[in-house]
Amino acid sequence: IIRSILKKPKVLILDEPFSSLDKENQKNLIEFLMEYKNKFTLIMSTHVNFSSELFDLNFEIKNKKLERL
């Protein structure tokens, strides 16, 4: 993730970035990513529930349908 951010992307896509992290490191990664919130567009798929305030748009797949939260 850091290597990608150093390249100054316009869009960063993360697929399950928290899958192998404990709760504390999940929180650390969220805080780190939020520091860059206005630097690029972040698209992330995850099974970890976050507060809606962290992102501008939130979607969830329910019953095979994409729903905006």
Biopython code that builds the backbone (N, CA, C, O; Angstrom):
import numpy as np
from Bio.PDB.StructureBuilder import StructureBuilder

atoms = [
    (1, "ILE", "N", (0.837, -1.192, 0.000)),
    (1, "ILE", "CA", (0.000, 0.000, 0.000)),
    (1, "ILE", "C", (0.876, 1.246, 0.000)),
    (1, "ILE", "O", (0.624, 2.185, -0.755)),
    (2, "ILE", "N", (1.885, 1.256, 0.831)),
    (2, "ILE", "CA", (2.764, 2.427, 0.900)),
    (2, "ILE", "C", (3.467, 2.644, -0.436)),
    (2, "ILE", "O", (3.566, 3.772, -0.919)),
    (3, "ARG", "N", (3.946, 1.569, -1.020)),
    (3, "ARG", "CA", (4.618, 1.677, -2.313)),
    (3, "ARG", "C", (3.675, 2.278, -3.359)),
    (3, "ARG", "O", (4.091, 3.108, -4.169)),
    (4, "SER", "N", (2.447, 1.872, -3.341)),
    (4, "SER", "CA", (1.461, 2.409, -4.278)),
    (4, "SER", "C", (1.202, 3.889, -4.034)),
    (4, "SER", "O", (1.101, 4.667, -4.983)),
    (5, "ILE", "N", (1.094, 4.278, -2.784)),
    (5, "ILE", "CA", (0.836, 5.677, -2.451)),
    (5, "ILE", "C", (2.018, 6.560, -2.847)),
    (5, "ILE", "O", (1.825, 7.702, -3.265)),
    (6, "LEU", "N", (3.214, 6.049, -2.719)),
    (6, "LEU", "CA", (4.396, 6.822, -3.101)),
    (6, "LEU", "C", (4.419, 7.171, -4.588)),
    (6, "LEU", "O", (5.073, 8.132, -4.995)),
    (7, "LYS", "N", (3.711, 6.397, -5.386)),
    (7, "LYS", "CA", (3.627, 6.669, -6.827)),
    (7, "LYS", "C", (2.597, 7.753, -7.149)),
    (7, "LYS", "O", (2.402, 8.106, -8.312)),
    (8, "LYS", "N", (1.948, 8.271, -6.121)),
    (8, "LYS", "CA", (0.941, 9.329, -6.247)),
    (8, "LYS", "C", (-0.161, 8.989, -7.257)),
    (8, "LYS", "O", (-0.319, 9.669, -8.272)),
    (9, "PRO", "N", (-0.907, 7.944, -6.967)),
    (9, "PRO", "CA", (-1.963, 7.538, -7.895)),
    (9, "PRO", "C", (-3.155, 8.485, -7.862)),
    (9, "PRO", "O", (-3.345, 9.222, -6.895)),
    (10, "LYS", "N", (-3.941, 8.461, -8.906)),
    (10, "LYS", "CA", (-5.207, 9.192, -8.912)),
    (10, "LYS", "C", (-6.288, 8.340, -8.254)),
    (10, "LYS", "O", (-7.205, 8.848, -7.609)),
    (11, "VAL", "N", (-6.148, 7.015, -8.441)),
    (11, "VAL", "CA", (-7.095, 6.059, -7.865)),
    (11, "VAL", "C", (-6.298, 4.916, -7.239)),
    (11, "VAL", "O", (-5.343, 4.414, -7.833)),
    (12, "LEU", "N", (-6.695, 4.518, -6.051)),
    (12, "LEU", "CA", (-6.080, 3.376, -5.388)),
    (12, "LEU", "C", (-7.189, 2.367, -5.096)),
    (12, "LEU", "O", (-8.174, 2.686, -4.432)),
    (13, "ILE", "N", (-7.015, 1.150, -5.600)),
    (13, "ILE", "CA", (-8.009, 0.098, -5.402)),
    (13, "ILE", "C", (-7.415, -0.953, -4.465)),
    (13, "ILE", "O", (-6.353, -1.513, -4.737)),
    (14, "LEU", "N", (-8.105, -1.208, -3.371)),
    (14, "LEU", "CA", (-7.644, -2.175, -2.381)),
    (14, "LEU", "C", (-8.681, -3.282, -2.227)),
    (14, "LEU", "O", (-9.862, -3.022, -1.996)),
    (15, "ASP", "N", (-8.223, -4.497, -2.358)),
    (15, "ASP", "CA", (-9.103, -5.656, -2.209)),
    (15, "ASP", "C", (-8.761, -6.363, -0.906)),
    (15, "ASP", "O", (-7.699, -6.972, -0.778)),
    (16, "GLU", "N", (-9.658, -6.281, 0.046)),
    (16, "GLU", "CA", (-9.490, -6.907, 1.360)),
    (16, "GLU", "C", (-8.167, -6.537, 2.044)),
    (16, "GLU", "O", (-7.415, -7.430, 2.435)),
    (17, "PRO", "N", (-7.874, -5.257, 2.193)),
    (17, "PRO", "CA", (-6.594, -4.869, 2.800)),
    (17, "PRO", "C", (-6.470, -5.223, 4.282)),
    (17, "PRO", "O", (-5.369, -5.205, 4.831)),
    (18, "PHE", "N", (-7.592, -5.545, 4.935)),
    (18, "PHE", "CA", (-7.564, -5.820, 6.370)),
    (18, "PHE", "C", (-7.637, -7.310, 6.700)),
    (18, "PHE", "O", (-7.698, -7.680, 7.873)),
    (19, "SER", "N", (-7.631, -8.150, 5.698)),
    (19, "SER", "CA", (-7.914, -9.573, 5.904)),
    (19, "SER", "C", (-6.951, -10.278, 6.857)),
    (19, "SER", "O", (-7.358, -11.208, 7.553)),
    (20, "SER", "N", (-5.709, -9.868, 6.905)),
    (20, "SER", "CA", (-4.758, -10.559, 7.789)),
    (20, "SER", "C", (-4.285, -9.688, 8.952)),
    (20, "SER", "O", (-3.246, -9.957, 9.556)),
    (21, "LEU", "N", (-5.051, -8.649, 9.259)),
    (21, "LEU", "CA", (-4.657, -7.725, 10.324)),
    (21, "LEU", "C", (-5.537, -7.905, 11.555)),
    (21, "LEU", "O", (-6.722, -8.221, 11.448)),
    (22, "ASP", "N", (-4.945, -7.702, 12.712)),
    (22, "ASP", "CA", (-5.739, -7.698, 13.935)),
    (22, "ASP", "C", (-6.466, -6.350, 14.041)),
    (22, "ASP", "O", (-6.221, -5.447, 13.240)),
    (23, "LYS", "N", (-7.343, -6.218, 15.014)),
    (23, "LYS", "CA", (-8.172, -5.006, 15.164)),
    (23, "LYS", "C", (-7.334, -3.739, 15.301)),
    (23, "LYS", "O", (-7.654, -2.711, 14.703)),
    (24, "GLU", "N", (-6.276, -3.810, 16.077)),
    (24, "GLU", "CA", (-5.434, -2.628, 16.282)),
    (24, "GLU", "C", (-4.776, -2.179, 14.975)),
    (24, "GLU", "O", (-4.743, -0.987, 14.673)),
    (25, "ASN", "N", (-4.261, -3.118, 14.215)),
    (25, "ASN", "CA", (-3.619, -2.762, 12.954)),
    (25, "ASN", "C", (-4.631, -2.387, 11.876)),
    (25, "ASN", "O", (-4.306, -1.622, 10.968)),
    (26, "GLN", "N", (-5.830, -2.904, 11.961)),
    (26, "GLN", "CA", (-6.896, -2.433, 11.068)),
    (26, "GLN", "C", (-7.139, -0.951, 11.319)),
    (26, "GLN", "O", (-7.241, -0.157, 10.384)),
    (27, "LYS", "N", (-7.230, -0.594, 12.595)),
    (27, "LYS", "CA", (-7.442, 0.808, 12.964)),
    (27, "LYS", "C", (-6.273, 1.668, 12.483)),
    (27, "LYS", "O", (-6.486, 2.764, 11.964)),
    (28, "ASN", "N", (-5.059, 1.188, 12.647)),
    (28, "ASN", "CA", (-3.886, 1.935, 12.190)),
    (28, "ASN", "C", (-3.910, 2.151, 10.684)),
    (28, "ASN", "O", (-3.582, 3.236, 10.204)),
    (29, "LEU", "N", (-4.292, 1.136, 9.949)),
    (29, "LEU", "CA", (-4.349, 1.269, 8.499)),
    (29, "LEU", "C", (-5.448, 2.241, 8.077)),
    (29, "LEU", "O", (-5.251, 3.036, 7.158)),
    (30, "ILE", "N", (-6.586, 2.185, 8.731)),
    (30, "ILE", "CA", (-7.668, 3.132, 8.439)),
    (30, "ILE", "C", (-7.186, 4.562, 8.665)),
    (30, "ILE", "O", (-7.398, 5.431, 7.820)),
    (31, "GLU", "N", (-6.544, 4.805, 9.794)),
    (31, "GLU", "CA", (-6.035, 6.141, 10.098)),
    (31, "GLU", "C", (-5.008, 6.583, 9.058)),
    (31, "GLU", "O", (-5.013, 7.737, 8.630)),
    (32, "PHE", "N", (-4.138, 5.680, 8.657)),
    (32, "PHE", "CA", (-3.141, 5.988, 7.642)),
    (32, "PHE", "C", (-3.806, 6.359, 6.315)),
    (32, "PHE", "O", (-3.446, 7.359, 5.694)),
    (33, "LEU", "N", (-4.763, 5.562, 5.891)),
    (33, "LEU", "CA", (-5.447, 5.839, 4.629)),
    (33, "LEU", "C", (-6.235, 7.143, 4.679)),
    (33, "LEU", "O", (-6.315, 7.859, 3.681)),
    (34, "MET", "N", (-6.813, 7.453, 5.830)),
    (34, "MET", "CA", (-7.593, 8.673, 5.939)),
    (34, "MET", "C", (-6.714, 9.927, 5.862)),
    (34, "MET", "O", (-7.197, 11.004, 5.513)),
    (35, "GLU", "N", (-5.449, 9.788, 6.182)),
    (35, "GLU", "CA", (-4.526, 10.916, 6.022)),
    (35, "GLU", "C", (-4.375, 11.301, 4.552)),
    (35, "GLU", "O", (-4.037, 12.440, 4.231)),
    (36, "TYR", "N", (-4.626, 10.351, 3.676)),
    (36, "TYR", "CA", (-4.484, 10.566, 2.237)),
    (36, "TYR", "C", (-5.825, 10.702, 1.532)),
    (36, "TYR", "O", (-5.900, 10.662, 0.304)),
    (37, "LYS", "N", (-6.855, 10.859, 2.297)),
    (37, "LYS", "CA", (-8.221, 10.854, 1.767)),
    (37, "LYS", "C", (-8.424, 11.833, 0.613)),
    (37, "LYS", "O", (-9.127, 11.507, -0.344)),
    (38, "ASN", "N", (-7.845, 12.988, 0.676)),
    (38, "ASN", "CA", (-8.047, 14.001, -0.357)),
    (38, "ASN", "C", (-6.960, 13.989, -1.429)),
    (38, "ASN", "O", (-6.929, 14.869, -2.289)),
    (39, "LYS", "N", (-6.085, 13.016, -1.384)),
    (39, "LYS", "CA", (-4.985, 12.935, -2.344)),
    (39, "LYS", "C", (-5.333, 12.052, -3.545)),
    (39, "LYS", "O", (-4.786, 12.247, -4.630)),
    (40, "PHE", "N", (-6.236, 11.085, -3.364)),
    (40, "PHE", "CA", (-6.621, 10.177, -4.439)),
    (40, "PHE", "C", (-7.977, 9.571, -4.119)),
    (40, "PHE", "O", (-8.472, 9.665, -2.996)),
    (41, "THR", "N", (-8.558, 8.955, -5.118)),
    (41, "THR", "CA", (-9.811, 8.231, -4.920)),
    (41, "THR", "C", (-9.476, 6.837, -4.406)),
    (41, "THR", "O", (-8.645, 6.137, -4.985)),
    (42, "LEU", "N", (-10.116, 6.445, -3.337)),
    (42, "LEU", "CA", (-9.884, 5.135, -2.743)),
    (42, "LEU", "C", (-11.120, 4.266, -2.961)),
    (42, "LEU", "O", (-12.228, 4.614, -2.552)),
    (43, "ILE", "N", (-10.901, 3.138, -3.609)),
    (43, "ILE", "CA", (-11.958, 2.145, -3.799)),
    (43, "ILE", "C", (-11.505, 0.895, -3.062)),
    (43, "ILE", "O", (-10.417, 0.371, -3.298)),
    (44, "MET", "N", (-12.367, 0.429, -2.161)),
    (44, "MET", "CA", (-11.945, -0.679, -1.315)),
    (44, "MET", "C", (-13.079, -1.690, -1.162)),
    (44, "MET", "O", (-14.232, -1.329, -0.929)),
    (45, "SER", "N", (-12.723, -2.948, -1.298)),
    (45, "SER", "CA", (-13.672, -4.022, -0.974)),
    (45, "SER", "C", (-13.195, -4.647, 0.332)),
    (45, "SER", "O", (-12.006, -4.904, 0.519)),
    (46, "THR", "N", (-14.144, -4.884, 1.224)),
    (46, "THR", "CA", (-13.769, -5.443, 2.514)),
    (46, "THR", "C", (-14.970, -6.085, 3.188)),
    (46, "THR", "O", (-16.118, -5.738, 2.912)),
    (47, "HIS", "N", (-14.685, -7.021, 4.068)),
    (47, "HIS", "CA", (-15.726, -7.612, 4.902)),
    (47, "HIS", "C", (-15.751, -6.962, 6.285)),
    (47, "HIS", "O", (-16.599, -7.286, 7.117)),
    (48, "VAL", "N", (-14.832, -6.060, 6.516)),
    (48, "VAL", "CA", (-14.754, -5.364, 7.797)),
    (48, "VAL", "C", (-15.723, -4.190, 7.765)),
    (48, "VAL", "O", (-15.722, -3.399, 6.822)),
    (49, "ASN", "N", (-16.540, -4.085, 8.789)),
    (49, "ASN", "CA", (-17.512, -2.987, 8.852)),
    (49, "ASN", "C", (-16.850, -1.708, 9.344)),
    (49, "ASN", "O", (-16.107, -1.708, 10.326)),
    (50, "PHE", "N", (-17.134, -0.636, 8.649)),
    (50, "PHE", "CA", (-16.595, 0.666, 9.009)),
    (50, "PHE", "C", (-17.744, 1.630, 9.255)),
    (50, "PHE", "O", (-18.881, 1.404, 8.842)),
    (51, "SER", "N", (-17.413, 2.682, 9.924)),
    (51, "SER", "CA", (-18.382, 3.746, 10.091)),
    (51, "SER", "C", (-18.567, 4.460, 8.754)),
    (51, "SER", "O", (-17.595, 4.692, 8.035)),
    (52, "SER", "N", (-19.773, 4.798, 8.428)),
    (52, "SER", "CA", (-20.070, 5.459, 7.154)),
    (52, "SER", "C", (-19.371, 6.804, 7.009)),
    (52, "SER", "O", (-19.186, 7.285, 5.891)),
    (53, "GLU", "N", (-18.986, 7.410, 8.109)),
    (53, "GLU", "CA", (-18.346, 8.728, 8.044)),
    (53, "GLU", "C", (-16.942, 8.669, 7.434)),
    (53, "GLU", "O", (-16.408, 9.698, 7.019)),
    (54, "LEU", "N", (-16.351, 7.499, 7.378)),
    (54, "LEU", "CA", (-14.989, 7.393, 6.869)),
    (54, "LEU", "C", (-14.895, 7.625, 5.368)),
    (54, "LEU", "O", (-13.874, 8.103, 4.873)),
    (55, "PHE", "N", (-15.950, 7.292, 4.648)),
    (55, "PHE", "CA", (-15.922, 7.367, 3.196)),
    (55, "PHE", "C", (-17.075, 8.208, 2.685)),
    (55, "PHE", "O", (-18.112, 8.331, 3.336)),
    (56, "ASP", "N", (-16.877, 8.785, 1.509)),
    (56, "ASP", "CA", (-17.920, 9.615, 0.915)),
    (56, "ASP", "C", (-19.096, 8.786, 0.407)),
    (56, "ASP", "O", (-20.251, 9.197, 0.516)),
    (57, "LEU", "N", (-18.790, 7.623, -0.144)),
    (57, "LEU", "CA", (-19.823, 6.717, -0.640)),
    (57, "LEU", "C", (-19.577, 5.322, -0.083)),
    (57, "LEU", "O", (-18.440, 4.856, -0.018)),
    (58, "ASN", "N", (-20.648, 4.671, 0.311)),
    (58, "ASN", "CA", (-20.544, 3.310, 0.837)),
    (58, "ASN", "C", (-21.594, 2.438, 0.154)),
    (58, "ASN", "O", (-22.752, 2.828, 0.000)),
    (59, "PHE", "N", (-21.161, 1.255, -0.249)),
    (59, "PHE", "CA", (-22.054, 0.310, -0.895)),
    (59, "PHE", "C", (-21.935, -1.037, -0.206)),
    (59, "PHE", "O", (-20.927, -1.357, 0.424)),
    (60, "GLU", "N", (-22.986, -1.805, -0.345)),
    (60, "GLU", "CA", (-22.993, -3.148, 0.224)),
    (60, "GLU", "C", (-23.691, -4.073, -0.766)),
    (60, "GLU", "O", (-24.650, -3.674, -1.427)),
    (61, "ILE", "N", (-23.215, -5.294, -0.865)),
    (61, "ILE", "CA", (-23.879, -6.282, -1.705)),
    (61, "ILE", "C", (-24.800, -7.102, -0.809)),
    (61, "ILE", "O", (-24.358, -7.762, 0.132)),
    (62, "LYS", "N", (-26.083, -7.043, -1.123)),
    (62, "LYS", "CA", (-27.090, -7.785, -0.367)),
    (62, "LYS", "C", (-27.982, -8.499, -1.374)),
    (62, "LYS", "O", (-28.469, -7.896, -2.330)),
    (63, "ASN", "N", (-28.185, -9.772, -1.149)),
    (63, "ASN", "CA", (-29.055, -10.554, -2.025)),
    (63, "ASN", "C", (-28.687, -10.381, -3.496)),
    (63, "ASN", "O", (-29.548, -10.243, -4.365)),
    (64, "LYS", "N", (-27.372, -10.395, -3.745)),
    (64, "LYS", "CA", (-26.835, -10.287, -5.107)),
    (64, "LYS", "C", (-27.100, -8.933, -5.754)),
    (64, "LYS", "O", (-27.021, -8.801, -6.975)),
    (65, "LYS", "N", (-27.414, -7.928, -4.941)),
    (65, "LYS", "CA", (-27.658, -6.583, -5.467)),
    (65, "LYS", "C", (-26.753, -5.586, -4.760)),
    (65, "LYS", "O", (-26.500, -5.702, -3.561)),
    (66, "LEU", "N", (-26.272, -4.616, -5.506)),
    (66, "LEU", "CA", (-25.441, -3.563, -4.952)),
    (66, "LEU", "C", (-26.347, -2.469, -4.411)),
    (66, "LEU", "O", (-27.172, -1.915, -5.138)),
    (67, "GLU", "N", (-26.186, -2.159, -3.116)),
    (67, "GLU", "CA", (-27.036, -1.153, -2.474)),
    (67, "GLU", "C", (-26.160, -0.060, -1.871)),
    (67, "GLU", "O", (-25.155, -0.337, -1.215)),
    (68, "ARG", "N", (-26.555, 1.164, -2.104)),
    (68, "ARG", "CA", (-25.849, 2.288, -1.486)),
    (68, "ARG", "C", (-26.322, 2.433, -0.050)),
    (68, "ARG", "O", (-27.518, 2.370, 0.236)),
    (69, "LEU", "N", (-25.371, 2.626, 0.840)),
    (69, "LEU", "CA", (-25.719, 2.787, 2.271)),
    (69, "LEU", "C", (-25.909, 4.244, 2.617)),
    (69, "LEU", "O", (-26.203, 4.572, 3.767)),
]
sb = StructureBuilder()
sb.init_structure("model")
sb.init_model(0)
sb.init_chain("A")
sb.init_seg("    ")
for serial, (resi, resn, name, xyz) in enumerate(atoms, 1):
    if name == "N":
        sb.init_residue(resn, " ", resi, " ")
    sb.init_atom(name, np.array(xyz, "f"), 0.0, 1.0, " ", f" {name:<3s}", serial, name[0])
structure = sb.get_structure()
